[in-house]
Each structure stands twice: as C-alpha cells, then as structure tokens.
Amino acid sequence: MTITSKIWVLIEATAPVFTRAGLELLTPARDLADQSGQPLAAVVMGCHVEETARQAVALGADEVLVLDHPAFAQYETMCFVHALSWLLETYRPSSLLISATEHGRDLAPRLACRFHTGLTADCTQLSIREDGETILWTRPALGGNLMATIVCEHQRPQMGTVRPGVFTQRTPDPQRAGTILPIPQVPILLNSKVQTLQRLTGEGDAFTFDGKDVIVSGGLGMQSKEQFSLIWQLAQALGGVVGASRGAVHEGWVPYAHQVGQSGATVRPKVYIACGISGAVQHLAGISGADTVIAINSDPDAPIFQVADYGIVGDALQVIPDLLDALSQQK
C-alpha cells in the first residue's frame, strides 16, 4: 500500500466531541500541506467510522487511513499507543497533529517518548519553514504573556497538540476527491494492562461548548456558590450555557468542564457575557474568538473591559437580577 502524505492528523472517532476536535485540525493541517506542497492524510481511529472518513475528505484530507475495529470503540491508552506506534513506524510521516483533548494529552507524550521526538503542546498557530518540512509550532508561554515558536530540528515525526476550539472547521466540499485506505493489518493490543471496570459519565464530563451561540460566565465576583446560581438563571433566560473562570471552578461552584481560558476551553460564541471576571490573561486567551464580549464588573479598571465590546461597571450580584427582571418583562 502506497501512502504519500507526510503531514498527518489524528481523528479519534470514539465520541462526537472527540471527532469534532479532530476534524477541526484539518483546517491548520490543510494550510501546512498547501504551504509545503505535500498531500495531507487523516488517521481515523474508532469503530464504524465510514462517515467520519468521508467527512475528512470533504474537509481537506487527500488520504484517509482508517483504523476501524471494536478495540478502538472507546479510548484505551495502550491500545491506541500500540496501534499508532506501528502505523508511524511503518509509514514514517514527517509530522503528526493531535487534538489536545484529555485523550490527546494522554496519547501524544507517550508517542513522542517512543520515537524520541519533541512534542509542542497547546499550539495556537502553525506554519512551515522555507524548507517545506519543518513546522513552526507557536504556543502561549509564561502564563500567556508571550508567544513562543518551537521547532523540532532533527527528530521525526514532529508532533504537536492543538486545543479544541482554536481553529474552526473548514466548509466541507462534498465533491472533493480523496483516497480512503483501510488499514486491516494493524496489530491490536487486546490484553492491555489497564482495564476499565466501570464507565461513569456525569454532566460535567458530557458538557461541551461546541456550537453554543451564547455563553454566560461567572468569576470570583459572584462571591459564593449560592450566588453563582444567578449565572445559571441568566444563561437559561438567554438560551445559552454556563461558563466560568478558573477561580470559580477552583472554589467548586461549577464543574471543570465549564472552565474557559488557557487552562480550560477555548470558545467562539456569538455572545460572551463575563460576570464578575476580572480578565486575567489566561481567561482572555480562551475568549479571543468570541464575536461580541459583554463585561459586568465593579472595577472600572478591570482588564476585561479592554477586550469587551460592551461594558457595565457595577456589581454583578445587583446587575444580573435587573437583567433578569428586564428579560422577564420583555417576554
């Protein structure tokens, strides 16, 4: 089997949230392939992934390497590491992009260690050198105060993870031609040392910001878990979902899945409402893709106002009830 692509993207098709994150990577990867004049391959792993493979072609992949097996129906660390290591060793791509989901963050460093190569985590920008092969991986550094560009000069494959939401999915082209290549001979590690005794999924694990037009986020300015309930009420009144700053999550007011920022989710809603959030650099890094930012804060010098399209200087605990009253009267 001849595989010509040197730039690879991993699409883990074990659940919709992971599939979407992988398909997003085809946006920067397609740009890299065009800059280097190389074809682009997507590696699709899962069970019954025919539709995902077709989506990958429509979104920019020239070749799709399909690992379709019941062993890949759910993510299991060593099973995925074993199969991908064999695939990388067999076909020798020059680079591999992996989404920085909880699974990707577990998988990528293990692969990098096996191949004694570098791994750049949480990239926000990708480009390629004049040599047409060396990737420039750009990521926030020093708490987001500067951007660092990292290269892997000699070892291959070059590897990097990209946080979900940083890039948007391309517009699919159903007429686009591509080659779908089943990989039936990949070795499957069925006797893993890790066994899943029970799979528990709570609201915090299932929640995602994907496709949400309105996000109402609360920070430490909400003062307590009881008063944070105002954020839930406002989000419900606006048909949106709840987000939170890192501080609010650390206080236990809301599950981690709702955290927005450099150490949480990167979001791209039409409207982002920040209530009682001062606007630390790490939080601002997660909302740069929002169309409209509305800030409510009692401190007129809060950094959040520097990026807000609209601002209300006032105590969120007083402003939100007024907003809820106004919305109720409007209905």
C-alpha positions, 0 to 999 in steps of 0.5 A: 500500500502506497501512502504519500502524505507526510503531514498527518492528523489524528481523528479519534472517532470514539465520541462526537466531541472527540471527532469534532476536535479532530476534524477541526485540525484539518483546517491548520493541517490543510494550510501546512500541506498547501504551504509545503506542497505535500498531500495531507492524510487523516488517521481515523481511529474508532469503530464504524467510522465510514462517515467520519472518513468521508467527512475528512475528505470533504474537509481537506484530507487527500488520504484517509487511513482508517483504523476501524475495529471494536478495540478502538470503540472507546479510548484505551491508552495502550491500545491506541499507543500500540496501534499508532506506534506501528502505523508511524513506524511503518509509514514514517510521516514527517509530522503528526497533529493531535487534538489536545483533548484529555485523550490527546494529552494522554496519547501524544507524550507517550508517542513522542517518548517512543520515537524520541521526538519533541512534542509542542503542546497547546499550539495556537498557530502553525506554519512551515519553514522555507524548507517545506518540512519543518513546522513552526509550532507557536504556543502561549508561554509564561502564563500567556504573556508571550508567544513562543515558536518551537521547532523540532530540528532533527527528530521525526515525526514532529508532533504537536497538540492543538486545543479544541476550539482554536481553529474552526472547521473548514466548509466541507466540499462534498465533491472533493476527491480523496483516497480512503485506505483501510488499514486491516493489518494493524496489530491490536493490543487486546490484553492491555494492562489497564482495564476499565471496570466501570464507565461513569459519565456525569454532566460535567464530563458530557458538557461541551461548548461546541456550537453554543451561540451564547455563553454566560460566565461567572468569576470570583465576583459572584462571591459564593456558590449560592450566588453563582446560581444567578449565572445559571438563571441568566444563561437559561433566560438567554438560551445559552450555557454556563461558563466560568473562570478558573477561580470559580471552578477552583472554589467548586461552584461549577464543574471543570468542564465549564472552565474557559481560558488557557487552562480550560476551553477555548470558545467562539460564541456569538455572545460572551457575557463575563460576570464578575471576571476580572480578565486575567490573561489566561481567561482572555486567551480562551475568549479571543474568538468570541464575536461580541464580549459583554463585561459586568464588573465593579472595577472600572479598571478591570482588564476585561473591559479592554477586550469587551465590546460592551461594558457595565461597571457595577456589581454583578450580584445587583446587575444580573437580577435587573437583567433578569427582571428586564428579560422577564418583562420583555417576554 
